[in-house]
């Protein structure tokens, strides 16, 4: 028997219970149980007498005997009630579920220890669903002073897998396979970071002797988890540079130089120039570029991406830009078309709604090399889309694409194209190190000169008339306005009604012929959506009522006001993205956050953050603390954050130290061949085999 043995090998776990643990908690092996860490700990050093109990206490622990058991009928079902007595008085123990099991297993007039939440009703104390254990059993088992509380579900509890039973499973694992818990780090790393041994760490995290021992155990296990994560990232990064050869863009040619000298619409910022230099160095070498380009909304990522495409074309290659939505793909196509007006470069757009005839023309020109740049959505990933020689693939808002989808782009050529992934969602450094540890990261950290900071205010629904008045003032100056509704799920009738009701009230207030209003949402046909968008872009409508379909990519410099309805229903990142749709021209722009009067504390924090700062990285830090890393990046990107004990938000220091150690190790022993690093090598292989490694493809 070893750590990989199934749970059926563990004493006391029946086949039925194994099935429950698999379904409810995803536990399959002995090792899974070891890694099922407690959520919290209860100090069980304190015992109370029944006559000491007061009605404002929460958890209490009492020693006594059950003197009677009875079943009491209720309107719905029944409850099992035990009379529990010590030498000072009596109290009731109550079970609403699992009667049969408790009635059969509880012994009258035997000494028990009970623990649970105290309830005071009708002048009587009771403890519903207490933890209960014979004093004789407690003396036999592993009894930590700080009792662990494990993840559980209602189904597990009702089927008799209580906290006490679960702790019994953990105890059995230590008795049966504890000897199999091997060391995974080298003596040098353990000593230099003052870490306790791995076996002791596992024992103390499940059965802590003191808060200090627990803290040491948690630190050791967090360090180990983050160390191997960073080790794999750094190995992958190095392997990509040596194993995966990239196309070499040797020269900066006519296309790049002509555009840069004669057609660049504005001077690049120092940050844009720095990033271009980093990318140029990548693509001019023999290695395959895998770079993340971060930049706040409006920082000028698109022009940098376009210049990279020109580098590819100068060297005889094609380029592609993939976006997550049709709206964003169309916006990129429109922006690039304007930049290319005076350049002999061919550009096409491919989306799910591209007609068959046009699609066939695109396929032909892609394969014969006459098409230089293809912009599109997921449609680019179809097997029928074949390039003659794709040199660079640019993926915008990349966290919306799953890894497997990006892998398809990687396989479009004999050699993988250079990959530049872009995001306008600023990622805090800690999270970037964890999510993208294998990518080179470039940051555009300054906005183009002349951009004015968007003024942001929070208003309640009761201020709606004054908001309408302000909108009319801005429109009178020749400006345009966005009004965005939280259509979070296109299938939700309530949300759709919300949008349509809002549209009707806007049309009533801003009536024709004085005002023209556009509407855009996800249920519209692509052609209708494009028509409405174009009307707004051309200035034919003054107001665009929309859902978050316009969150990214829409570029209308004349739009100076963003009104966000029900702003409390949006996440911080989304609010920041929406605000980025204004402030693109030379005029002062405004973002108005409209909410109801009842706000949660978290909603208040989000709104206050938006009002006080325009810094995307500062906003991302707050968002990370509020929502956690998985939610921040979306489900497709959060797989790597299924950490068992570490937390990238709270454990920044440990993450930094672990990465330092991983880098130091690889600098001195890149292939982990030294005998003193055997532990690390073996554990690393185990982890790679169990997780699979997609990280080559960003």
N, C-alpha and C positions, 0 to 999 in steps of 0.2 A: 504493500500500500504506500502511495506517495501523494504529493500535493495535487497531482492531476487526477487522482482517483475520483470517481463519481461520488455524490453525496450518500448513495445507498450503502457505502462502505462504513459510514460513521454510525457508531452505536446510538440507538434511540431514534434514528430517522427512518421511518417506514417509507415504502414506495409512494403511498398517498401523500405523505408530507414532502417528499422530494419533488413531486409534481407541483405541489403548492408553492414551494420555494422557487422553483423554476419560473412558474407563471407570474408570481407576485413580485419577486425581487430579482429575477434573472440569475439565480445562483445554481451552478451545475457541478462544481468541483470543490474539493477541500480548500484549494487556494482561493476560490471565490468567497468562501465563508471567512477566511482569514482577512480578505480585503473588504469585507462588509463591516466598515468601521462604525462605531457608535456615533449617533447624532449629538448626544450630550451625556453628562454624567450627573448622578445624584449622590450627594453625601449621605451615606447610611451609617454614620457613626453615632447619630443621635437617636435615642429611644424615648418614647413618651408613655406616661401612665394615662389611663382613660380620664381620670379626674383632672388632668392638666390640660386637656384639649380646650381650645377656644375657637370661636367660629370664624376668625379671620386667618386661620392657619391654612396652608395649602397642602403640601405633602407631609405625611406623618408616618412613623414606624412604631408599632406596638407589639409586645409579646403577651400572649394569652392563650386561651383555649376556646374551641367552638363547643357550646353547650347544647345547641339545638339547630336543626335545619328544617325549613318549611318552604313550600311553594305557594306563592300568593297570586291569585288570578287578578288580571287587570282588564281594562276595556279592550286592549289589543294584546293578546298573548298573556304571558305570566312572568313572574320574576322569582328567583331563588334567593331566600333570605337566611343568613346564618347569624345566630346570636353569639357574639364574641365577648369574652369576659377576661378581665385580669383582676388583681386583688383590690382594685379601687372602683370598679364599675363595669358597665356593659355598653356595647356599641353594635350596630348592625353592619354586616357585610352583605352587599347586594350584587347579584348577577342578573342581567337582563338577557344574556346570550350564553350558550354553552352549558345550560342547566344540567343535562344528562352527565356530561363529563365531570363537572364539579361535584355533583351529588354522589357519584360513584367513587370519586378519588378522595374527597375530604373525610377526615377522621374526627369523630367526636371525642372530646376530652383528652386530646393529644396537644402538647405545647407547639404553637405555631408562631412564626414571625409574619405579621402582615404589614404591607406598605401600600400607600395610595393617597389619592386626593380626598381630603376631608370635605364632607357635605353636611350642612346644617339645615334641617327642614322640620317645621312643626315642633320645635323644641327638642329634636333628637339629632344625634350625630350618626352618620353612616359613611361607609367607604364603598362607592360603586366600583365593581371590577378591580379589587385590590390584587397586588402581587401577594402570593401566600406560599409559605414554605415551612415544612416541619423543622423545628430547631435542630433535630438530629441530622437532617439532610444538610442543613446549612453548615454545620460543623465539619461535615465530610468534604464538601466541595471547595473550589477556589472562591474565596469570598473577599473581594477587594473592598477597601474602605470607600472608594468612589465607585458606585455601581453604574455600569454603562447602560445607556438606553439606545436600542438599535432601531433602524428603519423598520416599519411594520405597516400592515394594512388591516382594514376591518375584517377582511376574509381570513387572514392568518389568525387573528385573535379569536374569531368565532369558531375556528376549527381547532382551537386548543394550543396554537403556537404562541404562547404568551412570551413576555420578555424573559421570564425565568426559564422557560423551555428553550428559547433561542440561546440564552447564555449557556445552557447545558450543551447545546450543539457545539458552541465555540470551545467549551472546556474539553469535549471529546476530541475535537480536532487537535488540540495541543497534546492531549494524552496519547493519541494514536499516531500523529504524523509531525509532532513538534520538532522532532529530531531532523526532519527533512528541510527545515527553514535554513537555507544556506546563506552565507555572506555574499553580497553582490558588489561590494566596493573594495578598493585596495586599502591596505593598511595606511598608506601615505595620505589618501583622501580622508579616511576616518580620523586619523590623528590630527591632521592640519585643520580640520573643521570641527574638532572636538565632538564627534558623533558617537552615540552609543552603538553597540553591535545590533545587527538586524533582528536576530532572534529575540533579544531583550526588548527591542522596540515594539515588535508585534505583541509580545506578552503584556508589556506595560500599557499599550494603547487599549487593550481589551480588559486588562485587570490591573489598573494603576494603583500603586501603593501610596502615591501622594500627588498633589498638583504639579510638583517639580518633576517627578519621574514621568508624568504624563506629557508635560511640555517637551522634555527631552526626546521622548518616543515619537511625538508628532513631528518635531523638527527633523529627526532622522529620516522618517518615512516620506515626508514632503520633499526633503532634499534629494533623496534617491529617485523619487518619481520625476522631479523636474530635471535632475541630472541626465537621466537616460533620454528624456524627451529632447533636451538640447544636444546631447551627444549624437542622436540620430539626425537631427537637423544639420549639424555641422558636418557630419560624415557625408550626408546627401549632397550638401553644397559643394564639398570638395570633390566628390565622385563625379558630379555633373561637370565640373570644370575640367576634369581629366578624362573621364570616360565618354561623355557626350560632346562630340565635336559640333561646332556651329558653323554656319555659313560666314565667310569673312567678307565684310563690306570694306574693301581696301581703300576706296577713294571717296572724297567728298566732291561730287561731280557737278555738272551743269545745272541739273534740276534744282539741287539744293542751293547752290550759289546764286542762281538767277532769282529764285524766289526770295532768298534771304536778303539779297541786295536790292531788288526792284519791287517786290510785291508784299513784303511783310507789312501787315497793316499797323503795327505798333512796335516800339522797341521792346525787346525781351528784358525781363527783370534779371537781376543777378542770380536769383534762385533758379530761374528757367535755364539760364546759360550753364550754371553748375550741373544741373541734372542732365542737360544735353551732352555735356562733356563726359559724364559718367556713362551714359548710354553709348556714346561714340567709342569710348575705350573698350566697352564690352564687345560691340559688334565688329570692331577692327581686329580683335584677337581671334585665336583659334577656338575659343570656348563658346559654349552655348549660353546666351543671355537668358536669365530668368529673373526679371526685376519687377518689383512692386513700386509703382509711382503714386505716392500720396500727395494730395493737394486739396486745400480747402475749396469750397464752392467759389468759382470765379477766379481761381489762381492761375488759370491758363494751361491746364494739362493738355487740352485738345491740340493747341498749336505745337506743343512739344511732340505729341504723338504724330502729328502730320509731318513734322520735319524728320522724324525717324523713318516714316514711310518714304520720303524723298531720298533718304540715304539708301534705302533698299532698292528703289527704282534706278538710282544712279549706278548701282552695281549689278543691274540686270535681273533683279528679283521682283516678285509681286508682293503686295501687302494686303492685309485684311484687318477690319475693325469690327468686333462683335459686341453688340449691346443687348441688354436683357429684355427690352421692350421695343415694339414697333415705333412708338413715339420717339424714344431716344435714338433709335437707328435712323429714323427720318431726319431728326434734328442734326445728327452727325453728317448725314448725306448732304443736307442743305448747307451746313457750315463749310464742309470740304469743297462743295461745288463752287461756292463764292471764292474760296481761296485759290481754286484752280482755274478761274475764269480766263486768265491770260497764259495758261500753261498747257502744253500739248500732252496732257496726261488723261487717260480714260478712267472713269469712275462709274460704278454701278451700285444699285441697292437691291438686296435680296432679302425678302421677308416671307412669312407664311402666306401673305396675300398676293405675292407676285404672280401674275398670270403665267400660264404654261408656256405660251409663245415667247414671252420675255425671258422666262427662266431658261429655256433652251438656248436662247441667244447668249445669255450670260455664261452658261456652261461651256459653249463652244469657244467664246472669246477668252475664258479662263484657261482652257486647255491649250489653246494655240499661243497664249502669252500676250495677246493684244490688249487684254484688260489688265490695267496696272493695279487698281485699288478696288476691292470689293467690301462694301459696308453691309452689315446685316444683323439678323437676330440668330436664334438657335437654328434657323434654316441653313446657316453656313456649315453646320455639323453633319448634314445629311451626306451619306456615302456618295451620292451622285455629284456632289460639289468637289471637283478635282482641279487643283491648280497645276500649272506647268512647272512653276518653281517659286513656291511661297517662301519668302525670306523672313518676314516678320508678321506675327499675329498680335494684335493689340486687343485686349479684353477689358471693356469698360464696366464699372460697377461690378467687379469680378466676384464679389462675395455672393452674388445672386446665381452664380453658376455652380453646379456640383462638380466635384473633382473628375468624375467619369466623363462628363461632358467636355471638360477642358482637355482630357486625354485624347478625345477624338480629334481635336484641333492639332494636337501634338503629332498625331500619326498621319497628317495630310501629306507629308513628304518623306523621302528616303532619310534625309537628315531632319531632325526636328527644327521648325522655324524658331527664330528668336522670339521669346515671349515677353511682352510688356503688359502687366496687369495694372489697371488704374482704379483708384477709388477716391470718391469725393467725401467718403465718410472717414474723417480723421481717426486714426487708431492710436491709442496711447502706446508709448514705447514698450511697456511691459507686455501688453497684449500682442503687439507686433512681433516681439521676440518669441512669443509662444505660438502664435498662429502661423507666422511666416519666417520662422528661424532659418529656413533653408533658402530664402530669397534674399537677393541684394535689395536694399530698400533706399529709394530716393524720395526726398520730400521737397515740394515747392512750398516754402514757408513764408512767402511774401505775396501780396496782391499787387496787380499792376498799378502804376502811379496814377493819381487823380481819382481813384475810387473812393467814394465817401462811405463811411460806415452806416449800415442800415439802422435807423432808429426803431427800436422795438418797444411796444407798450402792451399792457394787459388791460382788457376792458371786459366788463360783464355784459350779459345779454340786455340788461336794463339800459345800457349806454348805446344800444343799437342805432337809435335815431341820430345821435351825434357822430357815430361812425359813418353812417350814410351821408351826412352833411360834409364830412371831411373828404369822402370819396368824390363827391360832386365838385368840391373845390379843386382837387387834384386833376380831375377830368377837364375842368374849365381851363387849366393851364396847359392842356394838350397831352396830359399823361394817360396811362392805362392802368387797369386794376385787375388783380386776380382775386377771386373768392373761392377758397378751397374747402370742401366738405370731407369728413372722414369716412369715405366709402372703403372700409377696411376689408370687407369681403363682398365681392361683386354679387354674390348670390343672396345676400341678406336683404330681404324685402324692406326691413326697417331702415337700413342705411340708404337704400335707393330712394325710398320715400322722403327721407331726410334731405337728400340732394334735390329732388324734384320740388319739394315744398320751398326750399331755399331759393331755387331758380325762379319759381313763380313770385316769391316776395320781392326778389331783386327786380324782376321785369315790371312789377307793379310800381315800385319806387323809382325805377329808372326807365320810364316809358318812352316808346318811339313817338315822334321821329327824333327827339332830342338825343336819345341814347340808343346804342345797339349792343346787344348782349350775346356772347357765344356760350355754348355749353359743350363740355367734353367729358366723357366717362367711358369706362371699360366695356360697357354693353353695346356701344355704338359700332357700326361697321367701320373698318379701317378707312374707307374712302370718305365717309361722313366726318370721321374724326379729323382727318387731314384737312378737309375743307374748312371746318370750324377753326382749327389751329391756324390755318393760313390767313383766314379773315382777320384774326387777332394780330398775327405777325405783320400783316399789311396795314394795320391801323384802321380797318373798316369797322371793327367793334371796339368799344372802350372797356368793356368788362368781360372777363372770361370766368364763368362759373365752372368749376372742375372738381374732380376727385384727385387723389394722389397720383394719378396717371401723369401729372405734370411735375412730379417731384424732382425728376432729374432731366437735364438735357434741353429744356425749353429756354431759348435765349431771345428775349425781346427787350432790348435796351431802353425802350420808351416806357416800359411798365415800371411804375414807381411805388405801387402799393400792393402789399400782400395781406389779405384778410383771411385768417385761418379760423373757420367756424369749429365749435366744440374742440378747441385746442387741447383741452385736458385729455382727450382720447388719443392723442398722438404721442409717440415716443420722442425723446429729445433729438435723436439723430434725424428723424423725419422732419421735425419742426425746423431744424437747422438747414436741411436740404431745401425745404419749401421757401424759407427766407432767402436762400441763395438765388431764387428766380428773379428777385428784384435787386437793385443796386448795381446793375450792369451798365448803366449809362452815367453821364456826368452829373445828373440831377440828384438831389437828396431823395432817398427812398425810405419807405416805412413798412414795418410789419406789425399788424394788429392782431393780437391773440384774443379771440372772443370765447368766453366760457360761461357756463352756468354759475350759480352762486355757491353750490355745494362742491367743494374740492377736497380730495384726499391730501394728506401731507406730502405724498410723493408727487402728486400733480402740482402742488404749490411750489415744490422744489424745482420741478422742470420749468415752470413758468418764470420763476424768479431768475433761474440760470439764463434763460433766453433774454430776459429784459436787461440783465447786467453785463452780458458778454457776447461778443461776436466771434470769439476765438474758438474755432472748431475743435482744437485739441483739448482745450479746457472743458468744453461741452462734452466731449467724448469721455473724459475722465469721470465727470459726474454721472454720465449715462452708464458707464461701466460699473460704478458703485451701486447705482440704483437697480440695474437690471441683470448684471452678471454678464460674463463674456459670451456664453452660448447665445443668449437672446440678442445681444448687441450685434453679433455677426450673422444671425439668421441660422436656421437649422442646417442648411447645406454645408456651412463652413464650420459648424461648431463641433463636429465629430471629434476633432483632435482635443477638444477640451473636456472630454469625458474623464477628467482626472478623479482618482479615487479618494485622495485626501488633501492634495494641494489646492490652493485657490489663487489664481494669478492676480487677483485684485489685492487680497490681503497679504499674500506671500511674496511681494515684490523683492524684498531683500534676499530671501532664500533663492528665488529664481535667478537673480543676478549672480549670487555666489556659485550656484550650480553651473551656470553657463561659463563662468570664469574657469571653474575646475575642468569642465568638459573640454574647453579650448586648450587649456594648459596640457591636459592629457594627450590630446591629438597632436599637439605641437611636438611632444616628446616621443610619442609612440602611435603614429597615425594608423597602423594596422592592428594595434593592440596585440603585439606579438611577445612583449616582455612577460616573463613568468608572473611577475607581481601584479599584472593586469588581467590574469586569467578569469578571476571572478567577474570582472566587468564585461569581458568578451563573451563569456557564457550567458550571462543575463541578457546582454544586448541581442544575441542571436535568438534567445527564447522570445523576447519581446517582438522582434521583427517577424518571426514566424507566426506569432499569434495575431499580429495586427495587419500584416501586409503593408507594403510601402508605396503609397501613391505620390509621395512628396516631390518626386522629380518633376512633376508637371504642375508645379505651383499650387 
